[in-house]
Amino acid sequence: MDLDAIARDAQLQVDRIVRMQTDLAEATAAASSRSGLVHARTGPGGGVLGLSIAPAAMRLSPEDLAAEVIEAITAAQRSYGALADKIMDPVLGTGGPEAFG
C-alpha cells in the first residue's frame, strides 16, 4: 500500500470538493416567464438575485402579474438546480436527476 499515493488521491478529492463548493456558491441561473414579461435570476438555495418586469406587464391584473413572477422565479430555480447537478456530478457521481428514475 503506497501511503503517498493515497494521500495524493485524498488531496485531489479535497481540492475537487473545494472547487465544487466555490462553483456552487458563485453559480447563478436565469429564466423568463413564458410570455417573456418577467425575468428572474437565482442563486444558491433558490435565492432571488434579480427580477425584472417589462413595462407591458403593468397592464396585467395583479393575479396574472404574480403568476408571471412565480413562473419566472420557479423556472430560474429549476435551471439553477440543473446547473448544480452538473457541477456536483463529477465529484459526487450523482448522475443527475435521471439517475433517480
Residue pairs with C-beta under 8 A, 6 or more apart in sequence:
13 91
16 90
16 91
17 91
20 87
20 88
20 90
20 91
20 92
23 87
24 44
24 84
24 87
24 88
25 44
27 43
27 44
27 80
27 83
27 84
27 87
28 41
28 42
28 43
28 49
28 80
29 41
29 42
29 43
29 76
29 77
29 79
29 80
29 82
29 83
30 39
30 40
30 41
30 42
30 50
30 76
30 79
31 39
31 40
31 72
31 75
31 76
31 78
31 79
32 38
32 39
32 40
32 72
32 75
33 39
33 68
33 69
33 71
33 72
33 75
34 71
35 68
36 54
37 53
37 54
37 56
37 57
37 60
37 68
38 51
38 52
38 53
38 54
38 57
38 65
38 68
38 69
38 71
38 72
39 50
39 51
39 52
39 72
40 48
40 50
40 51
40 69
40 72
40 73
40 75
40 76
41 48
41 49
41 50
41 51
41 76
42 48
42 49
42 73
42 76
42 77
42 79
42 80
43 49
43 80
44 80
46 77
46 80
48 73
48 76
51 69
51 72
51 73
53 65
53 68
53 69
57 65
57 68
58 65
60 68
82 96
82 97
85 94
85 96
85 97
86 96
88 94
89 95
89 96
